[in-house]
């Protein structure tokens, strides 16, 4: 899964979601990367996309990304 600018979505990415800069990628389903808080056993049934948690929108599953999502910062150890 990639952002519109071509960069891969990675676990721990901070993203802007519809103007809200508090988004955090908590699962990358296609690459089977999950945080302990959101384990694969609970989310892999979705088969594709990612989960992003933000204070404004809560937890949202994205099958594909659109222009409302923008990478702000990459987690340092990814």
DSSP file (Angstrom, degrees, kcal/mol; ACC not computed):
  #  RESIDUE AA STRUCTURE BP1 BP2  ACC     N-H-->O    O-->H-N    N-H-->O    O-->H-N    TCO  KAPPA ALPHA  PHI   PSI    X-CA   Y-CA   Z-CA
    1    1 A X              0   0    0      0, 0.0     8,-2.6     0, 0.0     2,-0.3   0.000 360.0 360.0 360.0 137.0    0.0    0.0    0.0
    2    2 A X  B     -A    8   0A   0      6,-0.3    63,-0.4    63,-0.1     6,-0.2  -0.933 360.0-119.5-130.4 149.7    1.4    3.4   -1.0
    3    3 A X    >   -     0   0    0      4,-3.0     3,-2.2    -2,-0.3    67,-0.1  -0.316  46.5 -97.1 -71.2 167.5    0.6    7.1   -0.3
    4    4 A X  T 3  S+     0   0    0     65,-0.4    -1,-0.1     1,-0.3    63,-0.1   0.771 125.3  60.7 -61.1 -25.2   -0.2    9.2   -3.2
    5    5 A X  T 3  S-     0   0    0      2,-0.1    -1,-0.3     1,-0.0    65,-0.0   0.454 121.3-106.4 -82.8   1.7    3.4   10.4   -3.4
    6    6 A X  S <  S+     0   0    0     -3,-2.2     2,-0.2     1,-0.3    -2,-0.1   0.280  75.7 133.4  96.9 -10.2    4.5    6.8   -4.0
    7    7 A X        -     0   0    0      1,-0.1    -4,-3.0    -5,-0.1    -1,-0.3  -0.489  61.0-108.0 -74.9 144.1    6.0    6.1   -0.5
    8    8 A X  B     -A    2   0A   0     -6,-0.2     2,-0.4    -2,-0.2    -6,-0.3  -0.438  28.7-117.1 -69.0 141.5    5.1    2.8    1.2
    9    9 A X        -     0   0    0     -8,-2.6     2,-0.3    -2,-0.1    -1,-0.1  -0.668  40.4-170.6 -75.3 132.9    2.8    2.9    4.1
   10   10 A X    >   -     0   0    0     -2,-0.4     3,-2.0    17,-0.0    15,-0.2  -0.945  30.3 -93.3-130.2 150.4    4.6    1.7    7.2
   11   11 A X  T 3  S+     0   0    0     -2,-0.3    64,-0.2     1,-0.3    15,-0.2  -0.352 112.0  24.8 -56.3 132.9    3.7    0.7   10.7
   12   12 A X  T 3  S+     0   0    0     13,-2.5    -1,-0.3     1,-0.3    14,-0.1   0.367  83.2 148.9  91.0  -4.9    4.2    3.7   13.0
   13   13 A X    <   -     0   0    0     -3,-2.0    12,-2.4    61,-0.1     2,-0.5  -0.381  43.3-136.9 -61.1 136.9    3.8    6.4   10.3
   14   14 A X  E     -BC  24  73B   0     59,-3.0    58,-3.1    10,-0.2    59,-1.7  -0.861  32.8-178.7 -91.9 130.2    2.3    9.7   11.6
   15   15 A X  E     -BC  23  71B   0      8,-2.1     8,-1.5    -2,-0.5     2,-0.6  -0.916  32.6-123.8-133.1 155.6   -0.2   10.9    9.1
   16   16 A X  E     - C   0  70B   0     54,-3.0    54,-1.9    -2,-0.3     2,-0.6  -0.890  28.0-164.2 -96.1 123.1   -2.6   13.8    8.5
   17   17 A X  E >   -BC  20  69B   0      3,-2.9     3,-2.3    -2,-0.6    52,-0.2  -0.931  69.9 -30.6-113.7 109.8   -6.1   12.5    8.0
   18   18 A X  T 3  S-     0   0    0     50,-3.1    -1,-0.2    -2,-0.6    51,-0.1   0.896 129.3 -42.3  49.8  45.7   -8.6   15.0    6.5
   19   19 A X  T 3  S+     0   0    0     49,-0.4     2,-0.6     1,-0.2    -1,-0.3   0.262 114.0 118.3  88.0 -11.9   -6.7   17.9    8.1
   20   20 A X  E X   -B   17   0B   0     -3,-2.3    -3,-2.9     1,-0.1     3,-0.7  -0.803  48.1-163.0 -91.9 116.3   -6.2   16.1   11.5
   21   21 A X  E 3  S+     0   0B   0     -2,-0.6    -1,-0.1    -5,-0.3    -5,-0.1   0.253  71.6  84.8 -83.7  14.9   -2.4   15.6   12.2
   22   22 A X  E 3   +     0   0B   0     -5,-0.2    -1,-0.2    -8,-0.1    -6,-0.2   0.316  57.1 129.4-100.1  10.0   -2.9   13.0   14.9
   23   23 A X  E <   -B   15   0B   0     -8,-1.5    -8,-2.1    -3,-0.7     2,-0.4  -0.365  33.4-174.0 -69.2 142.8   -3.2    9.9   12.6
   24   24 A X  E     -BD  14  53B   0     29,-1.7    29,-2.5   -10,-0.2     2,-0.7  -0.992  26.0-128.7-138.2 127.6   -1.0    6.9   13.4
   25   25 A X  E     + D   0  52B   0    -12,-2.4   -13,-2.5    -2,-0.4    27,-0.2  -0.666  33.1 169.4 -75.6 115.7   -0.7    3.8   11.3
   26   26 A X  E     +     0   0B   0     25,-2.3     9,-1.5    -2,-0.7     2,-0.3   0.553  62.8  26.1-107.4 -11.9   -1.3    0.9   13.7
   27   27 A X  E     -ED  34  51B   0     24,-1.2    24,-1.8     7,-0.2     2,-0.5  -0.971  49.4-167.2-150.4 136.4   -1.6   -2.0   11.2
   28   28 A X  E   > -ED  33  50B   0      5,-3.1     5,-2.4    -2,-0.3     4,-0.5  -0.894  16.4-175.6-117.7  96.8   -0.3   -2.7    7.8
   29   29 A X  T > 5S+     0   0    0     20,-1.5     3,-0.9    -2,-0.5    21,-0.2   0.883  76.4  53.9 -66.7 -42.4   -2.4   -5.7    6.8
   30   30 A X  T 3 5S+     0   0    0     19,-0.9    -1,-0.2     1,-0.3    20,-0.1   0.823 116.7  38.4 -64.2 -32.2   -0.8   -6.4    3.4
   31   31 A X  T 3 5S-     0   0    0     -3,-0.3    -1,-0.3     2,-0.1    -2,-0.2   0.375 110.7-122.7 -98.2   3.1    2.7   -6.6    5.0
   32   32 A X  T < 5 +     0   0    0     -3,-0.9     2,-0.5    -4,-0.5    -3,-0.2   0.876  59.2 148.6  57.7  43.6    1.4   -8.3    8.1
   33   33 A X  E   < +E   28   0B   0     -5,-2.4    -5,-3.1     6,-0.1     2,-0.3  -0.943  16.8 167.2-109.4 125.3    2.7   -5.7   10.5
   34   34 A X  E     -E   27   0B   0     -2,-0.5    -7,-0.2    -7,-0.2     2,-0.2  -0.970  32.0-126.3-137.5 148.8    0.7   -5.1   13.6
   35   35 A X    >   -     0   0    0     -9,-1.5     3,-1.0     3,-0.5    -9,-0.0  -0.572  34.3-110.9 -85.8 159.2    1.1   -3.3   16.9
   36   36 A X  G >  S+     0   0    0      1,-0.2     3,-0.5    -2,-0.2    -1,-0.1   0.840 120.4  56.3 -58.0 -32.3    0.5   -5.2   20.2
   37   37 A X  G 3  S+     0   0    0      1,-0.3     2,-0.3   -11,-0.1    -1,-0.2   0.762 117.1  34.2 -70.1 -25.7   -2.6   -3.1   20.7
   38   38 A X  G <  S-     0   0    0     -3,-1.0    -3,-0.5   -12,-0.2    -1,-0.3  -0.673  88.9-165.3-130.3  75.3   -4.0   -4.2   17.4
   39   39 A X    X>  -     0   0    0     -3,-0.5     3,-1.5    -2,-0.3     4,-0.8  -0.228  28.7-119.1 -69.9 151.7   -2.8   -7.8   16.8
   40   40 A X  H >> S+     0   0    0      1,-0.3     4,-3.0     2,-0.2     3,-0.8   0.833 108.8  67.4 -56.3 -37.1   -3.0   -9.6   13.5
   41   41 A X  H 34 S+     0   0    0      1,-0.3    -1,-0.3     2,-0.2     4,-0.1   0.780 106.8  41.9 -57.5 -26.7   -5.3  -12.3   14.8
   42   42 A X  H <4 S+     0   0    0     -3,-1.5    -1,-0.3     1,-0.1    -2,-0.2   0.668 127.6  26.6 -92.4 -18.3   -8.0   -9.6   15.2
   43   43 A X  H X< S+     0   0    0     -4,-0.8     3,-2.0    -3,-0.8     4,-0.3   0.583  89.0  89.7-124.6 -13.6   -7.5   -7.7   11.9
   44   44 A X  G >< S+     0   0    0     -4,-3.0     3,-1.6     1,-0.3    -3,-0.1   0.713  74.2  77.4 -65.3 -17.8   -5.9  -10.0    9.3
   45   45 A X  G 3  S+     0   0    0     -5,-0.3    -1,-0.3     1,-0.3    -2,-0.1   0.737  81.0  70.0 -61.1 -20.6   -9.4  -11.0    8.1
   46   46 A X  G <  S-     0   0    0     -3,-2.0     2,-1.0     1,-0.1    -1,-0.3   0.752  86.9-160.6 -69.7 -22.9   -9.6   -7.6    6.4
   47   47 A X    <   +     0   0    0     -3,-1.6     2,-0.3    -4,-0.3    -1,-0.1   0.018  57.9  32.0  71.3 -26.9   -6.9   -9.0    3.9
   48   48 A X  S    S+     0   0    0     -2,-1.0     2,-0.2     2,-0.0    16,-0.1  -0.987  89.3  32.2-154.2 162.9   -5.7   -5.6    2.6
   49   49 A X  S    S-     0   0    0     -2,-0.3   -20,-1.5    14,-0.2   -19,-0.9  -0.530  71.8 -83.2  94.9-158.5   -5.1   -2.0    3.5
   50   50 A X  E     -DF  28  62B   0     12,-2.1    12,-3.0   -22,-0.2     2,-0.5  -0.953  22.0-123.0-147.1 162.9   -4.2   -0.4    6.8
   51   51 A X  E     -DF  27  61B   0    -24,-1.8   -25,-2.3    -2,-0.3   -24,-1.2  -0.951  25.1-170.3-111.1 132.0   -5.7    0.8   10.1
   52   52 A X  E     -DF  25  60B   0      8,-2.6     8,-2.7    -2,-0.5     2,-0.5  -0.987   5.9-158.6-125.3 129.9   -5.2    4.4   11.1
   53   53 A X  E     +DF  24  59B   0    -29,-2.5   -29,-1.7    -2,-0.4     2,-0.3  -0.914  19.1 165.1-108.4 131.6   -6.1    5.7   14.5
   54   54 A X  E  >  - F   0  58B   0      4,-2.1     4,-2.0    -2,-0.5   -31,-0.1  -0.965  44.6-121.1-140.4 158.8   -6.6    9.5   15.0
   55   55 A X  T  4 S+     0   0    0     -2,-0.3    -1,-0.1     1,-0.2     4,-0.1   0.840 112.5  43.3 -69.0 -31.8   -8.2   11.6   17.7
   56   56 A X  T  4 S+     0   0    0      1,-0.1    -1,-0.2     2,-0.1    -3,-0.0   0.884 128.5  23.7 -80.0 -40.1  -10.8   13.1   15.3
   57   57 A X  T  4 S-     0   0    0      1,-0.3    -2,-0.2   -40,-0.0     2,-0.2   0.515  91.0-146.6-108.1  -7.9  -11.8   10.0   13.4
   58   58 A X  E  <  -F   54   0B   0     -4,-2.0    -4,-2.1     2,-0.1     2,-0.5  -0.493  61.5 -13.2  74.1-147.2  -11.0    7.1   15.8
   59   59 A X  E    S+F   53   0B   0     -6,-0.2     2,-0.4    -2,-0.2    -6,-0.2  -0.814  72.6 179.6 -95.3 123.6   -9.9    3.8   14.2
   60   60 A X  E     -F   52   0B   0     -8,-2.7    -8,-2.6    -2,-0.5     2,-0.5  -0.980  23.1-140.6-129.6 136.1  -10.5    3.6   10.5
   61   61 A X  E     -F   51   0B   0     -2,-0.4     2,-0.5   -10,-0.2   -10,-0.2  -0.832  17.8-165.1 -92.1 127.3   -9.7    0.9    8.0
   62   62 A X  E     -F   50   0B   0    -12,-3.0   -12,-2.1    -2,-0.5     3,-0.1  -0.963  16.1-177.0-114.1 118.7   -8.4    2.1    4.6
   63   63 A X  S    S+     0   0    0     -2,-0.5     2,-0.3     1,-0.3   -14,-0.2   0.806  83.4   5.6 -79.6 -31.3   -8.4   -0.3    1.7
   64   64 A X  S    S-     0   0    0    -16,-0.1    -1,-0.3   -14,-0.1     2,-0.3  -0.981  82.7-117.5-147.1 153.7   -6.8    2.4   -0.5
   65   65 A X        -     0   0    0    -63,-0.4     2,-0.2    -2,-0.3   -63,-0.1  -0.639  27.2-169.9 -96.5 150.5   -5.5    5.8    0.3
   66   66 A X    >   -     0   0    0     -2,-0.3     3,-1.8     4,-0.0   -62,-0.3  -0.619  45.5 -78.6-126.2-172.5   -6.8    9.1   -1.1
   67   67 A X  T 3  S+     0   0    0      1,-0.3    -2,-0.0    -2,-0.2   -64,-0.0   0.621 118.2  72.0 -67.7 -12.2   -5.8   12.7   -1.1
   68   68 A X  T 3  S+     0   0    0    -50,-0.1   -50,-3.1   -51,-0.1     2,-0.5   0.536  88.5  74.2 -79.6  -5.2   -7.1   13.2    2.5
   69   69 A X  E <   +C   17   0B   0     -3,-1.8     2,-0.4   -52,-0.2   -65,-0.4  -0.932  59.2 172.9-113.0 129.3   -4.1   11.2    3.8
   70   70 A X  E     -C   16   0B   0    -54,-1.9   -54,-3.0    -2,-0.5     2,-0.3  -0.997  33.2-120.0-139.0 131.4   -0.7   12.6    4.0
   71   71 A X  E     +C   15   0B   0     -2,-0.4   -56,-0.2   -56,-0.2     3,-0.1  -0.540  32.1 171.4 -68.0 127.0    2.5   11.2    5.5
   72   72 A X  E     -     0   0B   0    -58,-3.1     2,-0.3     1,-0.3   -57,-0.2   0.801  64.3  -2.8 -99.9 -48.0    3.9   13.6    8.2
   73   73 A X  E     -C   14   0B   0    -59,-1.7   -59,-3.0   -61,-0.0     2,-0.4  -0.991  60.1-133.7-154.1 137.5    6.6   11.6    9.8
   74   74 A X        -     0   0    0     -2,-0.3   -61,-0.1   -61,-0.2     2,-0.1  -0.752  38.2-105.0 -90.4 136.1    8.2    8.2    9.5
   75   75 A X    >   -     0   0    0     -2,-0.4     3,-1.7   -64,-0.2   -62,-0.1  -0.407  31.9-126.4 -59.7 134.6    8.8    6.2   12.7
   76   76 A X  T 3  S+     0   0    0      1,-0.3    -1,-0.1     2,-0.1    -2,-0.0   0.802 102.8  47.0 -59.0 -36.8   12.6    6.4   13.2
   77   77 A X  T 3         0   0    0      1,-0.2    -1,-0.3     0, 0.0    -2,-0.1   0.267 360.0 360.0 -94.8  13.8   13.2    2.6   13.6
   78   78 A X    <         0   0    0     -3,-1.7    -1,-0.2   -68,-0.0    -2,-0.1   0.432 360.0 360.0 -95.8 360.0   11.2    1.5   10.5
